[in-house]
Amino acid sequence: METRYYILTPEGFPIDEEIDHETPNQAWNEFEDWKKKFERQGYYSTVSRGERIKIPLNKLKDCCELRTRTRFPD
């Protein structure tokens, strides 16, 4: 049995559905790479309760969540 780590977006979706990581640090490093996609516009855009929200990139990590997944050997 092993624990793997991944990051959820503010909407609750994994930032990459196919990749999880051996350590929390690796997962947050992937988050930093993913966040670069939004640098040109300067914020992350989402909708909450029917309202468009612009999350500044320096606050985006606070809106995301580190999760764990347990894998069992085949």
C-alpha positions in Angstrom: 0.0 0.0 0.0 1.3 3.5 -0.9 0.1 7.0 -0.4 0.1 9.3 -3.4 -0.6 13.1 -3.6 -2.4 15.4 -5.9 -3.8 18.9 -6.0 -7.5 20.0 -6.5 -8.4 23.2 -8.3 -10.7 25.7 -6.6 -13.6 23.9 -8.4 -12.5 20.5 -6.9 -11.0 18.9 -10.0 -7.5 17.4 -10.0 -5.0 19.7 -11.9 -3.9 16.5 -13.7 -6.2 13.5 -13.7 -3.5 11.1 -14.9 -0.6 12.0 -12.6 -0.2 11.8 -8.8 3.0 12.1 -6.8 5.1 10.3 -4.2 5.4 13.4 -2.0 3.4 16.5 -1.2 6.3 18.6 -2.4 6.2 17.0 -5.8 2.4 17.7 -6.0 2.9 21.4 -5.1 5.7 21.7 -7.7 3.3 20.4 -10.3 0.8 23.1 -9.1 3.5 25.8 -9.6 4.0 24.6 -13.2 0.2 24.4 -13.8 -0.3 27.9 -12.4 2.1 29.3 -15.0 -0.6 28.8 -17.6 -2.5 31.7 -16.1 0.5 34.2 -15.8 -0.4 36.0 -19.1 -3.8 37.0 -17.8 -2.6 37.5 -14.3 -5.3 35.6 -12.5 -7.2 32.3 -12.3 -10.9 32.7 -13.3 -13.7 30.6 -12.0 -17.4 30.8 -11.2 -18.9 30.5 -7.7 -22.6 30.8 -7.0 -23.2 32.2 -10.5 -20.6 34.9 -10.1 -17.3 35.2 -12.0 -14.3 35.3 -9.6 -10.8 36.3 -10.5 -8.3 34.8 -8.1 -4.9 36.5 -8.0 -2.1 34.1 -8.7 -0.4 34.9 -5.4 -3.7 33.7 -3.7 -4.4 30.7 -5.9 -2.5 28.1 -3.7 -4.8 29.0 -0.8 -7.8 28.1 -2.9 -6.4 24.7 -3.9 -6.2 21.6 -1.8 -3.6 18.8 -1.4 -5.3 15.4 -1.3 -4.1 11.9 -0.8 -4.9 8.7 -2.6 -4.0 5.2 -1.4 -2.8 2.7 -3.9 -2.7 -1.0 -3.3 -0.2 -3.3 -5.1 -1.5 -5.3 -8.0 
